[in-house]
């Protein structure tokens, strides 16, 4: 992540001026994206604190995510913001804690932290809602620097901490996590990414600070050994058993893990695992069909950049960006690297398409963290949003070398078939806002038919980017299990008039975050949906026809009926 991390120099890419001009259109050619920031006006009152403001240790600089989920089952997405904690000694008063903001049914929010019991005061990194005990309500799993926590929902909206996190209480530095049923028993299993073997004592023995362009800054990731990740099987009662070694997760060298995604990259009906790693090769664990895994990232060309080098992987997203009905992988990376797009060529083979797709252009000066692939203008093609911010506060004193600690968040417009344009200066008043951003998540919080963005910022207040873009037609699909819970791992194909789209339902997103479980499909000018095909996590399939557009529909396993979020019929 810097010279302090012991990285090798990177190749610098240059293009002829004529090519650069062709790649960068005039402002009149940009699509009409328009976002405004109004977190405070919506009732989101939160201050993130992550250790010291000076950032003397690497763990203080990484920040945290944000989870979006319909916590109380009223059909409106709520927001759970993850907080840090003092690393040593006493911290600020009041003590930092996670906070839950309940959607009031109109896209405004009220603090529900005390009533829910989810005001965790650990050194938080990520949060993930899932029904771990199969009782028909969402529970909450938290990753921390320190003991992870599992909170069980009592069915009345109150959460209670489970001792030992139900068997999944790592005590090191956990980061990303994801839920999915990997062995077909109907219970959600859990993958937990761990970053490094770190403590302040270890850092101080290694020198704690090191020279950084004439200043001192915390020592980087290469100073700390990577930590093994964990795979936990759910026993059916909300308890977890560590099967990391037996199932192949620890049969490869560990990485400094961040974002985790369960995803069927080879479309063979079982879920593989992708992990974005920092300064180590990313993992791609292929599922053998029985819930046993092998890391094939290097064989699949999905672990390194096109020069065969490791990158500083932070956030990740998996979507079909080019419309060929297979899933591509995007990873947000560190400064002086480029954000990467691994194009799926089929048969678990990928190509680095970062430059030819356009997503690499203009990203090298930034430290990219959260990454979302979503259709923000409803034209039926997934765009890319990236939350950014440096890790070293001292960069504000080195503006001849860096663009600063706080940075502009980025938006890339998908023009169709995975050809992106950087429109970061042209997506509304938010284009001019700088922040030290980390995790982000997407949802249609106000149910007006387009996706908004919530961003958790390091040592600051969050940003709520309300989407006011002129947009096309749309559809949202809530794909649920028999109990009405998100059917994580389901694959949905929407067949419109102009093209077909596939999206999988993930329990994780962006950087240490979770987006809405309502899958959003932009339809452009299409007025009719031919059919919707769902492949459930157990492999069974269902087709629905004659689905109205510009609606949120509910499709529940083992039900032949289509539900509507407003309770009405067609």
LINSULPE-V43615 format. One record per residue. N is the residue number from 1. SS is DSSP state (@ for helix, = for strand, . for the rest). Layout:
BEGIN
[[N;SS] [N;SS]]
END
This chain:
BEGIN
[[1;.] [2;.] [3;@] [4;@] [5;@] [6;.] [7;.] [8;.] [9;.] [10;.] [11;.] [12;.] [13;.] [14;.] [15;.] [16;.] [17;@] [18;@] [19;@] [20;@] [21;@] [22;@] [23;@] [24;.] [25;.] [26;.] [27;@] [28;@] [29;@] [30;.] [31;.] [32;.] [33;.] [34;.] [35;=] [36;=] [37;=] [38;.] [39;.] [40;.] [41;.] [42;.] [43;.] [44;.] [45;.] [46;.] [47;.] [48;.] [49;.] [50;.] [51;.] [52;.] [53;.] [54;.] [55;.] [56;.] [57;.] [58;@] [59;@] [60;@] [61;@] [62;.] [63;.] [64;.] [65;.] [66;=] [67;=] [68;=] [69;=] [70;.] [71;.] [72;.] [73;.] [74;.] [75;.] [76;.] [77;.] [78;=] [79;=] [80;=] [81;=] [82;.] [83;.] [84;.] [85;.] [86;.] [87;.] [88;.] [89;.] [90;.] [91;.] [92;.] [93;.] [94;.] [95;.] [96;.] [97;.] [98;.] [99;=] [100;=] [101;=] [102;=] [103;=] [104;.] [105;.] [106;.] [107;.] [108;.] [109;=] [110;=] [111;=] [112;.] [113;@] [114;@] [115;@] [116;@] [117;.] [118;.] [119;.] [120;.] [121;.] [122;.] [123;=] [124;=] [125;=] [126;=] [127;=] [128;=] [129;=] [130;=] [131;.] [132;.] [133;.] [134;.] [135;.] [136;.] [137;.] [138;.] [139;=] [140;=] [141;=] [142;=] [143;=] [144;=] [145;=] [146;.] [147;.] [148;.] [149;=] [150;=] [151;=] [152;=] [153;=] [154;.] [155;.] [156;.] [157;.] [158;.] [159;=] [160;=] [161;=] [162;.] [163;@] [164;@] [165;@] [166;@] [167;@] [168;.] [169;.] [170;.] [171;.] [172;.] [173;=] [174;=] [175;=] [176;=] [177;=] [178;=] [179;=] [180;=] [181;.] [182;.] [183;.] [184;.] [185;.] [186;.] [187;.] [188;.] [189;=] [190;=] [191;=] [192;=] [193;=] [194;=] [195;.] [196;=] [197;.] [198;.] [199;.] [200;@] [201;@] [202;@] [203;@] [204;@] [205;@] [206;.] [207;.] [208;.] [209;=] [210;=] [211;=] [212;=] [213;.] [214;.] [215;=] [216;=] [217;=] [218;=] [219;.] [220;.] [221;@] [222;@] [223;@] [224;.] [225;.] [226;=] [227;.] [228;.] [229;.] [230;=] [231;=] [232;=] [233;=] [234;=] [235;.] [236;.] [237;.] [238;.] [239;.] [240;=] [241;=] [242;=] [243;.] [244;.] [245;.] [246;.] [247;.] [248;.] [249;.] [250;.] [251;.] [252;.] [253;.] [254;.] [255;.] [256;.] [257;=] [258;=] [259;=] [260;=] [261;=] [262;=] [263;=] [264;.] [265;.] [266;.] [267;.] [268;.] [269;.] [270;.] [271;.] [272;=] [273;=] [274;=] [275;=] [276;=] [277;=] [278;=] [279;.] [280;.] [281;.] [282;.] [283;=] [284;=] [285;=] [286;=] [287;=] [288;.] [289;.] [290;.] [291;.] [292;.] [293;=] [294;=] [295;=] [296;.] [297;.] [298;.] [299;.] [300;.] [301;.] [302;.] [303;.] [304;.] [305;.] [306;.] [307;.] [308;.] [309;.] [310;.] [311;.] [312;=] [313;.] [314;.] [315;.] [316;=] [317;=] [318;=] [319;=] [320;.] [321;.] [322;.] [323;.] [324;.] [325;.] [326;.] [327;.] [328;=] [329;=] [330;=] [331;=] [332;.] [333;.] [334;.] [335;.] [336;.] [337;.] [338;.] [339;.] [340;=] [341;=] [342;=] [343;=] [344;=] [345;.] [346;.] [347;.] [348;.] [349;.] [350;=] [351;=] [352;=] [353;.] [354;@] [355;@] [356;@] [357;@] [358;.] [359;.] [360;.] [361;.] [362;.] [363;.] [364;.] [365;.] [366;.] [367;.] [368;=] [369;=] [370;=] [371;=] [372;=] [373;=] [374;=] [375;.] [376;.] [377;.] [378;.] [379;.] [380;.] [381;.] [382;.] [383;=] [384;=] [385;=] [386;=] [387;=] [388;=] [389;.] [390;.] [391;.] [392;.] [393;@] [394;@] [395;@] [396;@] [397;@] [398;.] [399;.] [400;.] [401;.] [402;.] [403;.] [404;.] [405;.] [406;.] [407;=] [408;=] [409;.] [410;=] [411;=] [412;=] [413;=] [414;=] [415;.] [416;.] [417;.] [418;.] [419;.] [420;=] [421;=] [422;=] [423;.] [424;.] [425;.] [426;.] [427;.] [428;.] [429;@] [430;@] [431;@] [432;@] [433;.] [434;=] [435;=] [436;.] [437;=] [438;=] [439;=] [440;=] [441;=] [442;=] [443;=] [444;.] [445;.] [446;.] [447;.] [448;.] [449;.] [450;.] [451;.] [452;=] [453;=] [454;=] [455;=] [456;=] [457;=] [458;.] [459;.] [460;.] [461;.] [462;.] [463;=] [464;=] [465;=] [466;=] [467;=] [468;.] [469;.] [470;.] [471;.] [472;.] [473;=] [474;=] [475;=] [476;=] [477;=] [478;=] [479;=] [480;=] [481;.] [482;.] [483;.] [484;.] [485;.] [486;=] [487;.] [488;.] [489;.] [490;.] [491;=] [492;=] [493;=] [494;=] [495;=] [496;=] [497;.] [498;.] [499;.] [500;=] [501;=] [502;=] [503;=] [504;=] [505;.] [506;.] [507;.] [508;.] [509;=] [510;.] [511;.] [512;.] [513;=] [514;=] [515;.] [516;.] [517;.] [518;=] [519;=] [520;=] [521;=] [522;=] [523;=] [524;=] [525;.] [526;.] [527;.] [528;.] [529;=] [530;=] [531;=] [532;=] [533;=] [534;=] [535;=] [536;.] [537;.] [538;.] [539;.] [540;.] [541;=] [542;=] [543;=] [544;=] [545;=] [546;=] [547;=] [548;.] [549;.] [550;.] [551;.] [552;=] [553;=] [554;=] [555;=] [556;=] [557;.] [558;.] [559;.] [560;.] [561;.] [562;=] [563;=] [564;=] [565;.] [566;.] [567;.] [568;.] [569;.] [570;.]]
END
